[in-house]
Amino acid sequence: MDLELTDVQQELASTVGRLLATKYDAAARAEVLASADGYSADMWNQFAEIGLLGLPIDEDYDGAGMGFAEVAVVMEQFGRALTLEPYLATVVLGAGLVNASGTDEQKSELLPGVAAGETKLAFAAYEPAGRYDLTQPGTTASVSESGVTLTGEKSGVLGLGAADRLIVSAAVDGGVGLFLVDPAAEGVTIDVRTQADGHKAGSVLFDSAPATRLGDGDASEAIAEVIDTANAALCAEAVGAMEASLKMTAEYLHTREQFGFPIGRNQVLQHRAADLYATLEYAKSMALYAKLAVIENNPQTRHRDVIAAKLVIDDACRHISQEAIQMHGGIGMTMEYPIGHYAKRLTVIPRTFDEADALTAELAEMGGLIEARAADLQAG
């Protein structure tokens, strides 16, 4: 298996990297962060123009017909620039669910709009009482002759403030269904907040809110697959953010002088920096592992492989972000200096969709990533 990027993927990375380098520097990002929307509509339109929003969408629905490998390339570049646009919420989660569960008519209605940048989606799945469990939603769907209504509460909804349509999970027919909801509809109350990393998220309260079912049948498998894909996408984004953090830290060690010499000459700091680069390489390999698991999409191993990779990535995020702040000293704690913003994003990523304790317990129940074998202690 060739693990290198293809020529097309390399060109994609170069194109996105150049766009973000020229249009999304620290000053431009600060303006976006301070805006009411919390994302740049101009950048969103440019993402649409160069085809980023339609990458995983089939050509029949005006997409590029590519796969997760290309999405991972984009997410890594987004991590380097700390983009605030709701790409994960709309393209990975939203379009992924429509593609997995929607009817042909629903795909034709929604996916071309996503690819064109005209429709933004948000997935409302997590609940205050359910923590990270998506298999038993407390939100319920009531079906009658007059239609479908939803009642319940969702929290931690990414991209909520920008969403034109919500995709909501709810208990129905003894299983889990997905439903399309207009966020402006009667019976829908939205509370949008800004997370520590600058991304918008929030909670939604449904009080007999009108809804339309997305597809039919139980959606549990589709939800599990899309969340695994989103976690793998976060792994790629984290690698980009960690790489940018390390580059910034290495430059600081070479330019910051103390007692007449760059602090990077300090052997202890050199050793610590070397440890960070080793951590980054480990994280890169596990992000690649998660990407391959999603691409192969083996239902028996995909989830196990992705959460194992996410555990390593989460630990790497903590190690690199905290050490980068330490090496920068006081300047790393200021809002004006970018390294602190990278640290915030690398702190939020491990707590998106899950957290280390829950993942560790789940992986242990699955028997771990590598099959346990007793050591052969008999003499030869």
ABEGO torsion letter per residue (X at the ends): XBABBBAAAAAAAAAAAAAAAAAABAAAAAAAAABAAGBBAAAAAAAAAAGAAAAABBAAAGBAGBBAAAAAAAAAAAAAAGBABBAAAAAAAAAAAAAAABBAAAAAAAAAAAAAGABBBBBBABBAAAEABAABBABBBBBBAAEBBBBEBBBGBBGAAABABBBBBBBBGGBBBBBBBBAABBGBBBBBBBBAAGBBBEBBBBBGBBBBBBEBEBAAAAAAAAAAAAAAAAAAAAAAAAAAAAAAAAAAAAABBBGGBBAAABAAAAAAAAAAAAAAAAAAAAAAAAAAAAAAGBAAAAAAAAAAAAAAAAAAAAAAAAAAAAAAEAAAABAABAAAAAAAAAAAAAABGBBAAAAAAAAAAAGEABBBBBBBABBX
